[in-house]
Amino acid sequence: MKKNNQDFDNLNQNERSNFGGSNAKPAVGQEADRNTPVHQWDETPFIDFEEIKKNFIHADLDEKIRIYTTTSGLSVEQFKELLREFPLQHLDKLERAMEQ
C-alpha cells in the first residue's frame, strides 16, 4: 500500500522510521543522541582541485606522477586538465606508473 504525504502524520513510529523519521539510526560510528540529525551528508572530503593543479604545475616529474596516480575523487575532465600540464615526452613513464 502506497502512502501519500497526507498519511505521513498518521503513521506510527515504526512506519515513520521507514521514511527516515525519528527512529532512524545514526550513521555508522556515531553515537545516537537526540541531537543527531536524521539525515547525514556524505562525509566525502572536499577536494580543492585548484590547489592540486597548482601543486602539480610546480612539481618535478616524479612528484607529478605521484600526484596523478594517487589522487582520487577527480572527474575525467580534471584528470585531463592535469595531463595538459604534464610533459609529453615523459608520458611513457606516467603510463608505466599507472600500470603498477
C-alpha positions as CSV (number, residue, x, y, z in Angstrom):
1,M,0.0,0.0,0.0
2,K,1.5,3.3,-1.1
3,K,1.2,6.2,1.4
4,N,0.9,9.8,0.3
5,N,2.1,12.9,2.1
6,Q,-1.2,13.4,3.9
7,D,-0.9,10.0,5.5
8,F,2.6,10.5,6.9
9,D,1.3,12.3,10.0
10,N,-0.9,9.2,10.8
11,L,1.9,6.7,10.6
12,N,3.1,5.0,13.8
13,Q,6.8,5.3,14.9
14,N,7.8,2.1,13.1
15,E,6.3,3.2,9.9
16,R,7.9,6.6,10.2
17,S,11.3,5.1,10.6
18,N,11.0,3.6,7.1
19,F,10.9,7.2,5.8
20,G,13.9,8.4,7.9
21,G,11.7,9.6,10.7
22,S,12.6,10.0,14.4
23,N,13.5,6.3,14.7
24,A,16.2,6.5,12.0
25,K,19.6,5.1,13.1
26,P,22.6,7.4,13.2
27,A,25.4,7.0,10.7
28,V,27.9,4.2,11.3
29,G,30.4,5.2,14.0
30,Q,28.2,7.9,15.5
31,E,26.6,7.8,18.9
32,A,22.8,8.0,18.9
33,D,21.5,11.0,20.8
34,R,18.6,13.4,20.4
35,N,20.9,16.0,18.7
36,T,21.9,13.6,15.9
37,P,20.4,14.8,12.6
38,V,18.2,12.3,10.9
39,H,19.9,12.7,7.5
40,Q,23.6,12.8,7.4
41,W,25.5,14.2,4.4
42,D,28.1,12.0,2.8
43,E,31.4,12.8,4.6
44,T,33.5,12.7,1.4
45,P,36.4,15.1,2.0
46,F,36.3,18.3,0.0
47,I,38.8,18.2,-2.9
48,D,40.4,21.5,-3.8
49,F,41.2,20.9,-7.5
50,E,42.8,24.3,-7.9
51,E,45.3,23.6,-5.1
52,I,46.0,20.1,-6.6
53,K,46.6,21.7,-10.0
54,K,48.8,24.4,-8.6
55,N,51.0,21.8,-6.8
56,F,51.0,19.6,-10.0
57,I,52.2,22.5,-12.2
58,H,55.1,23.4,-9.8
59,A,56.1,19.8,-9.1
60,D,59.1,17.9,-10.6
61,L,58.4,14.9,-12.8
62,D,58.3,12.3,-10.1
63,E,56.0,14.4,-8.0
64,K,53.7,15.0,-10.9
65,I,53.5,11.2,-11.4
66,R,52.8,10.7,-7.7
67,I,50.1,13.3,-7.6
68,Y,48.4,12.0,-10.8
69,T,48.5,8.3,-9.7
70,T,47.5,8.8,-6.1
71,T,44.8,11.5,-6.3
72,S,41.3,10.2,-6.2
73,G,37.9,11.8,-6.5
74,L,38.7,13.9,-9.6
75,S,36.5,14.0,-12.6
76,V,37.7,12.8,-16.0
77,E,37.8,16.4,-17.1
78,Q,40.0,17.3,-14.1
79,F,42.4,14.5,-14.9
80,K,42.6,15.7,-18.5
81,E,43.4,19.2,-17.2
82,L,46.3,17.8,-15.2
83,L,47.5,15.9,-18.3
84,R,47.7,19.2,-20.2
85,E,50.3,20.2,-17.7
86,F,52.3,17.0,-18.0
87,P,55.5,17.0,-20.2
88,L,54.5,14.9,-23.2
89,Q,58.0,13.4,-23.7
90,H,57.5,11.6,-20.4
91,L,54.0,10.1,-20.9
92,D,55.5,6.6,-21.2
93,K,56.8,7.0,-17.6
94,L,53.4,8.0,-16.4
95,E,51.8,5.1,-18.2
96,R,54.2,2.7,-16.6
97,A,53.4,4.1,-13.1
98,M,49.7,3.7,-13.7
99,E,50.1,0.1,-14.6
100,Q,51.7,-0.8,-11.3
